[in-house]
Amino acid sequence: MDRQTTFARPVATSGIGLHTGVEVNLRLRPAPENTGYVFVRTDLDDFEIPASAEYISRCSYATTLLKNGVVLSTCEHLLSALRGAGIDNCFIDLDNIEIPILDGSSEDFISLIEQAGMAEQDSPRRYFRIKKKVAFEQDDRKMAIEPSDRFEIECLIDFDHPFIETQTYHFVLDNGSFTREIASARTFGFTEEIEMLRKANLARGGSLDNAIVLTPDGMLNEGPLRFKDEFVRHKILDIIGDIALLGFPVKGKITAERSGHSIHASLMSKLLKTEGAWEIQ
């Protein structure tokens, strides 16, 4: 039987928030069966925010959760690592508003998870199984989810930039594939966006250490790309992290074209409201 998992021991790290630029201490610790992922704001009397689609508040340049006025920002890279590594239950302690960005990918979170070790629990794993196709479109941005006996993502991105242009990738989550294919793909942005983001009080912690920064015809980073198609792989990383807010590992196939956090949230909202489209198995 496929059983639920948690951490064998607590593990901690620290860093800065991508958008707030604030220092934050993060600790992952074991949680009982059927807990899911729960964020704990240790700076606010251990206020708990479950990692659930019902608490999604904003989705512009990161996914932000809001419960009773308490905010938790930029959760997608950590959630992607937890789901990709096969962790079902954990408490995520942090003492500020935003998850640390670390290197802009999920690689450091995977290292942290490996350091903590995995413990199998007694209860069987529960899955969010897709029973019929649900789709969402906004202009040329499209996303759909349909039945499959595994979790897979077909993703297309299209940017007018010589390093990106049109990229596609088909990802299947199975034994170790997340760590091998997706975890180290970094977030990216464009120099022409930076001033706009800073004016909006965003990307205050952004640097070449935690993002790929693209100029009109190249990039500011000196090191090479980690994959020639690192950009589409990072989009898949974001999708996995956002879809983790459904609360369970998914059995279904996602198709995404030019999607982003707001499209992911809209698809989840439509899916949850569509009668007969899903079941907990």
C-alpha positions in Angstrom: 0.0 0.0 0.0 1.1 3.5 -0.8 1.5 5.2 2.6 1.7 8.9 3.7 5.0 10.4 4.6 6.5 13.1 6.8 9.9 14.2 7.9 12.1 12.0 10.0 13.5 15.0 11.9 13.2 18.8 11.8 15.5 20.8 9.6 16.1 24.6 9.2 17.5 27.2 6.8 17.3 31.0 6.4 17.4 33.5 3.6 15.7 36.6 2.2 12.3 37.0 0.6 12.4 37.7 -3.2 9.7 40.4 -3.1 10.0 41.8 0.4 13.8 41.6 0.8 13.4 40.7 4.5 15.4 38.1 6.4 13.4 35.0 7.2 14.1 31.8 9.2 12.4 28.7 8.0 12.0 25.3 9.7 10.4 22.2 8.3 9.2 19.7 10.9 7.2 16.4 11.0 3.4 16.5 11.1 0.8 13.8 11.9 -1.0 11.9 9.2 -3.7 13.7 7.2 -2.2 17.2 8.2 -1.1 18.2 4.7 1.2 21.2 4.6 0.6 23.9 7.2 2.5 27.2 7.4 3.1 28.4 11.0 3.9 32.1 11.5 6.1 31.9 14.6 6.3 35.7 14.8 2.5 35.8 15.2 1.9 33.4 18.1 2.2 30.4 15.8 -0.7 31.4 13.6 -1.4 28.6 11.2 -2.2 28.9 7.5 -3.0 25.6 5.7 -1.5 25.3 2.2 -4.9 25.4 0.6 -6.4 26.9 -2.6 -9.2 28.5 -0.4 -6.6 30.9 1.0 -5.1 32.1 -2.3 -5.2 35.9 -2.2 -2.9 37.4 -4.9 -1.1 35.7 -7.8 0.7 38.4 -9.8 4.4 37.6 -9.5 4.1 35.0 -6.8 1.4 33.0 -5.0 0.3 34.6 -1.8 -2.0 33.1 0.9 -4.2 35.1 3.2 -6.1 33.9 6.3 -7.7 36.3 8.8 -5.5 39.1 7.6 -2.3 37.2 8.0 -0.2 36.9 4.8 2.1 34.2 3.6 3.9 35.0 0.3 5.9 33.2 -2.4 5.1 29.7 -1.3 5.2 28.0 -4.7 8.9 26.9 -4.9 8.8 25.2 -1.4 5.5 23.5 -2.1 6.8 22.3 -5.4 9.8 20.7 -3.7 7.6 19.1 -1.0 5.2 17.6 -3.6 8.0 16.7 -6.0 9.9 14.8 -3.2 6.7 12.9 -2.1 6.2 14.5 1.3 2.5 14.4 2.4 2.5 16.1 5.8 4.6 18.8 7.4 4.6 22.0 9.5 6.5 24.9 7.9 7.6 27.4 10.5 8.7 30.9 9.5 9.1 34.2 11.3 8.3 36.6 8.5 5.9 37.3 5.7 7.7 35.5 2.8 9.3 32.1 2.2 13.0 32.6 1.4 13.9 32.6 -2.3 17.3 30.9 -1.8 18.7 30.4 -5.3 15.4 31.0 -7.1 14.7 27.3 -7.8 13.6 24.4 -5.6 17.1 22.8 -5.5 18.0 24.1 -2.0 14.6 23.0 -0.6 15.2 19.5 -2.0 18.6 19.4 -0.3 16.9 20.4 3.0 14.2 17.7 2.5 16.9 15.1 1.9 18.7 16.3 5.0 15.6 15.8 7.1 14.9 12.3 5.8 11.5 10.8 5.1 9.4 8.8 7.6 6.6 6.5 6.4 3.3 6.8 8.3 0.5 4.3 8.9 -2.3 5.9 6.9 -2.7 5.2 3.2 -1.9 8.1 0.9 -4.9 10.0 -0.5 -5.0 11.3 -4.0 -6.9 14.1 -5.7 -8.1 12.2 -8.8 -9.4 14.1 -11.8 -12.6 12.5 -13.3 -13.4 14.8 -16.2 -11.6 17.6 -18.1 -11.8 21.2 -16.8 -10.3 24.1 -18.8 -9.7 27.8 -18.3 -8.7 30.4 -20.9 -7.9 34.1 -20.7 -6.9 35.6 -24.1 -4.0 33.4 -25.4 -3.3 31.9 -21.9 -4.8 28.4 -21.5 -4.8 25.7 -18.9 -6.7 22.4 -18.6 -6.6 19.4 -16.4 -8.0 15.9 -17.4 -8.0 12.3 -16.2 -4.7 10.4 -16.0 -3.5 7.5 -13.8 -0.4 9.6 -13.0 0.6 13.3 -12.5 1.9 14.8 -15.7 2.3 18.3 -17.2 2.5 19.4 -20.8 3.7 23.0 -20.8 4.4 25.6 -23.5 5.8 29.0 -23.1 6.4 31.7 -25.7 8.5 34.8 -25.2 9.9 37.2 -27.7 13.5 36.7 -26.5 16.4 34.9 -28.2 17.1 32.8 -25.2 13.5 31.6 -24.8 11.3 31.9 -27.9 8.9 28.9 -27.9 9.8 26.1 -25.4 7.7 23.0 -24.6 8.3 20.2 -22.0 6.4 17.1 -21.0 7.0 16.2 -17.4 5.8 13.0 -15.6 6.2 12.9 -11.8 7.7 9.5 -10.9 10.7 8.1 -9.0 13.1 11.0 -8.6 12.1 12.9 -11.8 11.4 16.1 -10.0 14.9 16.3 -8.6 16.5 15.4 -11.9 14.4 17.4 -14.3 12.7 20.3 -12.6 14.1 21.3 -9.1 17.1 23.3 -10.2 15.3 25.5 -12.8 15.5 29.1 -11.6 12.9 31.9 -11.7 13.5 34.5 -14.4 12.6 38.1 -15.2 13.4 40.9 -17.7 15.4 44.1 -17.1 12.6 46.2 -18.5 10.3 44.8 -15.7 12.6 45.6 -12.8 11.8 49.3 -12.4 8.0 48.6 -12.6 8.4 45.8 -10.0 10.4 48.0 -7.6 7.8 50.8 -7.9 5.2 48.2 -6.9 7.4 47.3 -3.9 8.2 43.9 -5.4 11.5 42.1 -6.2 13.3 44.0 -3.4 15.3 40.9 -2.6 15.9 39.9 -6.2 19.5 39.5 -7.4 21.6 37.6 -9.9 22.1 35.0 -7.1 18.4 34.1 -7.1 17.0 34.8 -10.6 17.9 34.7 -14.2 17.8 38.4 -15.4 17.3 38.8 -19.1 18.3 41.8 -21.1 16.6 42.5 -24.5 19.1 40.3 -26.3 20.9 38.2 -23.6 21.2 37.9 -19.8 23.0 39.6 -17.0 24.0 36.4 -15.2 27.6 35.3 -15.9 27.1 31.6 -15.4 25.4 29.3 -18.0 21.8 28.2 -18.0 21.3 25.0 -16.0 19.3 23.5 -18.9 18.9 25.0 -22.4 15.1 25.0 -21.7 15.4 26.1 -18.1 12.6 28.6 -18.6 9.8 26.2 -19.4 11.1 23.8 -16.7 10.7 26.6 -14.1 7.2 27.2 -15.3 6.5 23.5 -14.6 8.1 24.0 -11.1 5.6 26.8 -10.5 2.6 24.8 -11.7 3.5 21.9 -9.4 3.8 24.3 -6.4 0.5 26.0 -7.1 -1.4 22.8 -7.8 -0.1 21.5 -4.5 -2.7 23.9 -3.0 -5.3 21.3 -3.9 -4.1 19.6 -0.7 -3.3 16.1 -2.1 -1.0 14.6 -4.8 -2.9 14.8 -8.1 -3.7 12.0 -10.5 -4.4 14.0 -13.7 -2.7 15.6 -16.7 -2.2 19.3 -16.9 -1.8 21.1 -20.2 -0.6 24.7 -19.9 0.0 27.4 -22.6 1.5 30.7 -21.6 0.1 30.2 -18.1 1.0 32.0 -14.9 0.1 32.0 -11.2 -3.3 33.7 -11.7 -4.2 31.2 -14.4 -3.3 28.3 -12.1 -5.5 29.7 -9.4 -8.4 30.3 -11.8 -8.2 26.7 -13.0 -8.1 25.3 -9.5 -11.1 27.5 -8.5 -13.1 26.3 -11.5 -12.1 22.6 -10.9 -13.1 22.7 -7.3 -16.5 24.1 -8.2 -17.2 21.7 -11.1 -19.4 18.9 -9.9 -18.2 15.4 -10.6 -14.8 16.6 -11.9 -12.7 15.1 -9.1 -12.7 12.9 -6.1 -10.4 12.1 -3.1 -9.2 8.6 -3.6 
